[in-house]
């Protein structure tokens, strides 16, 4: 592979400029206003929900509550967490857990409710009918995500995707705001009620780690996140086996197998002997793991829900100063080649991925320079500070609207 493939790019196209060029906007303080985030799916310490949105709201002075599946209620880093029992299956989660989330939400007596799962749309509608400000956080393009679900029969996917599209659009039409995680998701909702809060990293979280200079690291290739077939796990294992046929290297994986049975399928691959699996890691351990690596992989398959996605791991690798090997989707290519922070490949071609890994391992100075440019791009453009400003402005507008409604005529 020639280094020309990641050479200078004179300018980004319009889509990338829209993605990256927005300036921060003032948000205003919370002044003790109670807000309550709701999820029936995510863990309490979810990166987007807790580490970014809730912590930004705490810092702005809001009284922040969070309802989430957990073993016990607690208070952590300024957030009051109300636990609901974890569901034993998807049907139980949709029927029982959502009801429990609504009960806890009502107990919170918040001024603003902010929910994160499409199955909670009925909860949001009920809260809105009770006169509350309600925000829907659209993490995914739900219809496209349904088409990617491996556990759904093929004959059911298209119809269910259409139904959920209608449910989501109609259900959210009564809500106060929609917060979309990407510009592509935002296009599905009316612009007047939708704001884009991208899931970029907190750049200070991935600072340099003492004792781990890049030049001294071993030939470690990292992947962090959900581990399943359509996120390229099988191709990654085949690629590391290809690399190890000629030199020493190791693929380190961290995350959850989805579905759990996929773990057995992955471990049965011949290349698994070159893999170190570390399970699900807390944030601090993820930072430490990336500080050991020479590069990060993000090789999602070209599926409807992936082509315009903005995966956390891509920007976290960049924030950690790692060069990336990424799927050659147009948007990802703009980001990676525009920042000159890595290589893009056909995610379905393990040999191409192996060649990219080999090139980065064989050219450590160039690889380190790519990582440095990626980190600079995060510090300047792809960072949570900018997104936080948009989130806080959204909340400030809702608070101002409430104040006007309460003011005597």
C-alpha positions in Angstrom: 0.0 0.0 0.0 1.4 3.3 -1.0 1.5 6.3 1.4 -0.1 8.3 -1.4 -3.4 6.9 -0.4 -3.4 9.1 2.7 -1.8 12.1 1.2 -2.8 15.7 1.4 -6.5 16.5 0.7 -6.8 20.1 -0.4 -10.2 20.7 1.0 -13.2 18.9 2.6 -16.5 18.8 0.7 -19.6 20.5 1.8 -20.9 17.6 3.9 -17.8 17.5 6.0 -17.8 21.3 6.4 -21.3 21.1 7.7 -20.2 18.4 10.1 -17.2 20.2 11.5 -17.5 23.9 11.1 -20.2 24.9 13.5 -18.9 27.4 16.2 -19.9 27.0 19.9 -23.0 28.8 21.0 -23.7 30.0 24.5 -26.0 27.8 26.5 -27.0 29.5 29.7 -27.0 28.0 33.3 -29.5 25.6 34.7 -30.1 27.5 37.9 -31.3 24.3 39.7 -33.9 23.3 37.1 -34.6 19.6 37.4 -34.0 17.4 34.4 -34.5 13.7 34.1 -32.9 11.4 31.5 -34.6 8.1 30.8 -33.4 4.9 29.2 -34.7 1.3 29.3 -31.7 0.0 27.3 -28.4 1.7 28.2 -26.3 1.2 31.3 -26.3 4.1 33.8 -22.7 5.1 32.9 -23.4 5.1 29.2 -20.8 7.4 27.5 -23.3 9.7 25.6 -26.0 9.8 28.3 -24.0 10.0 31.5 -20.4 11.0 30.7 -21.3 13.7 28.2 -24.9 15.0 28.4 -25.6 14.5 32.1 -22.2 15.7 33.2 -22.5 18.8 31.0 -25.9 19.6 32.5 -24.5 19.1 36.0 -21.7 21.5 35.3 -24.2 24.0 33.9 -26.1 24.0 37.2 -29.0 21.7 36.5 -30.4 19.2 39.0 -29.8 16.0 37.0 -31.7 12.7 37.5 -31.3 9.6 35.4 -33.6 6.5 35.2 -31.8 3.5 33.9 -31.5 -0.3 34.3 -29.3 -1.0 37.3 -29.2 -3.2 40.4 -29.6 -0.2 42.8 -30.3 3.5 42.9 -27.5 5.7 43.8 -26.0 9.2 43.4 -22.8 9.6 41.4 -20.9 12.7 40.2 -23.8 15.0 40.7 -26.4 12.7 39.1 -29.2 11.0 41.0 -29.7 7.6 39.5 -33.0 5.8 39.9 -32.7 2.1 39.1 -35.2 0.0 37.3 -34.8 -3.8 37.1 -33.0 -5.2 34.0 -35.4 -6.9 31.6 -35.0 -10.6 30.9 -35.9 -10.3 27.2 -36.9 -7.8 24.6 -40.7 -8.2 25.1 -40.3 -7.7 28.8 -38.2 -4.6 28.2 -40.8 -3.1 25.8 -43.8 -3.8 28.1 -42.6 -4.0 31.7 -39.4 -1.9 31.8 -41.0 1.0 30.0 -43.8 1.1 32.5 -41.3 1.1 35.4 -39.4 3.9 33.7 -42.5 6.0 33.5 -43.2 5.4 37.2 -39.7 6.6 38.1 -39.9 9.5 35.8 -43.1 10.7 37.4 -41.5 10.4 40.8 -38.6 12.6 39.7 -41.0 15.5 39.2 -38.7 17.1 36.6 -39.2 20.2 34.5 -37.5 18.6 31.4 -37.5 14.9 30.5 -34.9 13.6 27.9 -35.3 10.0 26.8 -32.9 7.9 24.7 -34.7 4.8 23.3 -37.5 4.7 20.6 -39.4 2.2 22.8 -39.9 5.0 25.3 -41.8 7.2 22.8 -45.1 6.3 24.5 -43.6 7.4 27.8 -42.5 10.7 26.2 -46.0 11.3 24.8 -47.6 10.7 28.3 -45.1 13.1 29.9 -45.8 15.7 27.2 -49.6 15.3 27.8 -48.9 16.1 31.5 -47.4 19.4 30.4 -43.7 18.6 30.6 -41.0 19.5 28.2 -39.8 16.3 26.6 -36.7 15.7 24.4 -36.1 12.6 22.3 -32.5 11.7 21.8 -32.2 9.9 18.5 -29.0 7.8 18.7 -29.7 5.8 15.6 -31.6 5.8 12.3 -34.1 3.4 13.7 -35.6 2.1 10.5 -32.1 1.5 9.1 -31.1 -0.1 12.3 -34.0 -2.6 12.2 -32.9 -3.7 8.7 -29.5 -4.6 10.3 -30.9 -6.7 13.2 -29.5 -10.2 12.8 -32.1 -11.8 15.1 -35.1 -10.6 13.1 -36.4 -12.8 10.2 -35.8 -11.2 6.8 -39.5 -11.2 5.9 -40.3 -9.1 9.0 -37.6 -6.4 8.7 -38.9 -4.2 5.9 -42.5 -4.0 7.3 -41.3 -3.4 10.9 -38.9 -0.7 9.7 -41.7 1.1 7.9 -44.0 0.8 11.0 -41.3 2.2 13.3 -40.6 5.0 10.9 -44.2 6.1 11.2 -44.3 5.6 15.0 -41.2 7.6 15.5 -42.2 10.5 13.2 -45.8 10.7 14.6 -44.9 10.1 18.2 -42.1 12.7 18.3 -44.3 15.3 16.5 -45.8 16.2 19.8 -42.5 16.5 21.7 -40.6 19.6 22.6 -37.4 18.8 20.7 -35.5 16.0 19.0 -31.7 15.8 19.6 -30.1 13.8 16.8 -26.6 12.2 17.1 -25.7 12.9 13.5 -26.7 15.2 10.6 -28.0 12.1 8.7 -30.4 11.2 11.6 -31.5 14.8 11.8 -32.7 14.8 8.3 -35.6 12.5 9.3 -37.1 15.1 11.6 -38.5 18.7 11.1 -35.5 21.1 11.2 -37.5 23.6 13.4 -37.7 21.1 16.3 -34.4 19.2 15.8 -30.9 20.0 16.9 -27.7 18.0 16.1 -25.6 17.0 19.1 -22.9 14.8 17.7 -21.3 12.1 19.8 -17.7 13.5 19.7 -15.3 12.6 22.5 -14.3 14.7 25.5 -10.8 15.4 24.1 -9.2 15.8 27.6 -10.2 12.2 28.5 -7.7 10.8 26.1 -4.6 12.7 27.1 -1.1 11.2 26.9 -0.5 8.3 29.3 2.9 8.3 31.1 5.2 5.4 30.3 3.5 4.7 26.9 5.5 6.6 24.2 4.3 5.5 20.8 7.7 4.4 19.5 8.0 1.9 22.4 4.6 0.2 22.0 4.3 -3.4 20.7 2.5 -4.3 17.5 -0.9 -4.0 19.1 -4.0 -3.4 17.0 -7.1 -2.2 19.0 -10.8 -2.5 18.6 -13.3 -1.1 21.2 -17.1 -1.4 21.1 -19.9 -3.8 20.2 -18.5 -7.1 18.8 -20.7 -8.6 16.1 -20.6 -9.7 12.5 -21.7 -6.5 10.8 -19.1 -4.5 12.7 -16.3 -6.5 11.0 -15.2 -8.9 13.7 -14.7 -11.8 11.4 -12.7 -9.7 8.9 -10.6 -8.3 11.7 -9.7 -11.7 13.0 -8.8 -12.9 9.4 -6.8 -9.7 8.9 -4.7 -10.2 12.0 -4.0 -13.8 11.0 -2.8 -12.5 7.6 -0.5 -10.0 9.3 0.8 -12.7 11.7 1.7 -14.9 8.9 4.7 -12.6 8.3 5.3 -10.8 11.6 4.3 -10.6 15.2 1.2 -8.7 16.0 -1.8 -8.9 18.3 -5.5 -7.8 18.1 -6.9 -6.6 21.4 -10.7 -6.5 21.6 -12.8 -4.9 24.3 -16.6 -4.9 24.3 -19.7 -7.1 24.4 -20.5 -9.9 22.0 -23.9 -9.3 20.3 -25.6 -11.7 20.3 -23.7 -13.6 23.1 -23.6 -16.7 20.9 -21.5 -14.8 18.4 -18.6 -15.1 20.8 -18.3 -18.9 20.2 -18.3 -18.2 16.4 -15.5 -15.7 16.7 -13.4 -17.9 19.0 -13.7 -20.8 16.6 -11.8 -18.8 13.9 -8.3 -19.9 13.2 -7.0 -16.4 13.7 -8.4 -16.1 17.2 -5.1 -17.3 18.6 -3.7 -13.9 17.8 -6.6 -12.1 19.7 -6.6 -10.9 23.3 -10.2 -10.4 24.4 -10.6 -8.1 27.5 -14.3 -8.1 27.9 -16.3 -4.9 28.7 -14.1 -2.3 30.2 -14.8 0.9 32.2 -13.8 4.2 30.6 -10.5 4.5 32.4 -9.4 1.0 31.3 -10.4 1.8 27.7 -8.1 4.8 27.8 -5.3 2.6 29.2 -5.9 0.0 26.5 -5.6 2.6 23.7 -2.4 3.9 25.2 -0.9 0.4 24.5 -1.9 0.3 20.9 -0.3 1.3 17.6 -3.5 1.7 15.7 -7.3 1.4 15.9 -9.8 -0.5 13.7 -13.3 0.5 12.7 -14.4 -1.8 9.9 -18.2 -1.6 9.9 -19.9 -3.4 7.0 -21.6 -1.2 4.3 -25.1 -1.5 5.8 -27.8 1.2 5.7 -27.3 2.2 9.3 -23.5 2.5 8.9 -22.8 4.5 5.8 -23.4 7.9 7.4 -22.8 6.9 11.0 -20.2 8.6 13.2 -19.0 5.8 15.6 -17.5 6.8 18.9 -14.5 4.6 18.4 -13.3 6.4 15.3 -13.1 9.7 17.1 -11.8 8.1 20.3 -8.9 6.5 18.4 -8.2 9.9 17.0 -8.4 11.6 20.4 -6.0 9.0 21.8 -3.5 9.8 19.1 -3.9 6.5 17.2 -3.9 6.2 13.4 -7.0 4.5 12.2 -7.9 1.9 9.6 -11.5 2.6 8.7 -14.2 1.5 6.2 -14.0 3.4 3.0 -17.5 5.0 3.3 -17.6 8.4 1.7 -18.2 10.3 4.9 -15.5 8.3 6.8 -13.1 8.8 3.9 -13.7 12.6 4.2 -13.0 12.6 7.9 -9.9 10.3 7.8 -8.3 11.6 4.6 -9.3 15.1 5.4 -7.5 14.9 8.7 -4.7 12.8 7.3 -5.1 10.5 10.3 -5.1 7.0 8.8 -6.1 4.7 6.0 -9.4 3.6 4.5 -10.1 0.1 3.1 -12.8 -2.1 1.8 -14.1 -3.5 5.2 -15.1 -6.8 3.5 -11.5 -7.4 2.3 -9.3 -8.8 5.1 -6.2 -8.8 2.9 -6.6 -5.0 2.3 -7.0 -4.5 6.0 -3.9 -6.6 6.7 -1.9 -4.5 4.2 -3.0 -1.3 5.9 -2.0 -2.7 9.3 1.3 -3.9 8.0 2.1 -0.5 6.5 1.3 1.3 9.7 3.4 -1.1 11.8 6.3 -0.8 9.3 6.2 3.0 9.2 6.0 4.0 12.9 7.1 7.6 12.3 4.4 8.2 9.7 1.9 6.3 11.8 2.7 8.5 14.9 2.3 11.6 12.8 -1.1 10.4 11.6 -2.1 9.9 15.2 -1.0 13.4 16.1 -3.0 14.9 13.3 -6.0 12.9 14.3 -5.7 14.2 17.9 -5.3 17.7 16.7 -8.5 17.4 14.6 -10.4 16.2 17.7 -9.1 19.1 19.7 -10.0 21.6 17.0 -13.2 20.2 15.5 -14.5 16.8 16.5 -14.9 17.4 20.2 -17.7 17.4 22.8 -17.1 21.1 23.8 -18.8 22.2 20.6 -21.7 19.8 21.0 -22.1 20.7 24.6 -22.8 24.3 23.6 -25.6 23.2 21.3 -27.1 20.9 24.0 -27.1 23.7 26.6 -28.6 26.2 24.3 -31.4 23.7 23.5 -32.1 23.4 27.3 -31.9 27.1 27.8 -34.5 27.7 25.2 -36.8 25.2 26.8 -36.3 26.9 30.2 -37.0 30.3 28.7 -40.2 28.9 27.1 -41.3 27.5 30.5 -40.7 30.9 32.1 -42.8 32.7 29.5 -45.6 30.2 30.0 -45.6 30.7 33.8 -45.4 34.5 33.6 -48.6 36.3 34.4 -50.4 37.8 31.3 
